[in-house]
């Protein structure tokens, strides 16, 4: 019997890594401090009445050009090697996959991020994701010149539906929007887990939770108060410190959740089997 699929979806910045991914290498390379760069990007967004994600992507292209080092796919992918992770992240995926297999479910990992796909692709953990949904540039003559994908905080939710239906190619909107019975969907909402760090994740957190899945807020040490409102207002089910190490509170509870999902999926299978026997 085919194992049910559990999709674990992650934000990236401050959820898996310690800060915004542009801050490790790119922003210093254009001679700016993080606060200075993000302040400039926000000023452009305000002045031009512009989506803030498109604004930061434009500012990356412009600042790289001004410093004489045009933005290329290669340079962005290279930024990925400098990413710093929360404790335990690099060993997390294989450990969770093994545990899920023993419990009786198959786990797939996905990134849903407003960061840059190219930088994530250069990271040491990129190989563990079935899909990376994030902002991305279009390149001409090797240089970034147009946004290929811009993922803001609300259009992130489309990827939850794509995973649910198994329509993973972003150019395929027809199959995404076509109706189909819940029984034919590839990953049931009840088998989804969303992990994020803050208000920018709320649309996905709320969608997954209200659809029968499970949402988790991650906080850095000493910053529990920042995510507490998410739990207080029922936007998430739980909140844990950003420690992915074996035996951590997050690790223990994700494993418990996987065990429960495996159990309930077995009961669901028994229900369907008994119905067939009555026909």
Secondary structure, DSSP 8 states (H G I E B T S, - for coil): ---EEEEEEE--BTTTBSS-GGGTTHHHHTT--HHHHHHHHHHHHHHTT--HHHHHHHHHHHHHHHTT----HHHHHHHGGG--B-TTHHHHHHHHHHHHHHHTEEEEEEEEEEEEHHHHHTSTTGGGEEEEEEEEEEEETTEEEEEEE---TTTTHHHHHHHHHT---TT--HHHHS---GGG-SS-GGGEEEEE-SGGGHHHHHHHHHTT-EEEEEE-TT-HHHHHHHHHTTS-SEEEES--STTSHHHHHHHHHHHHHHHHHHHHHHHHHHHHHH-
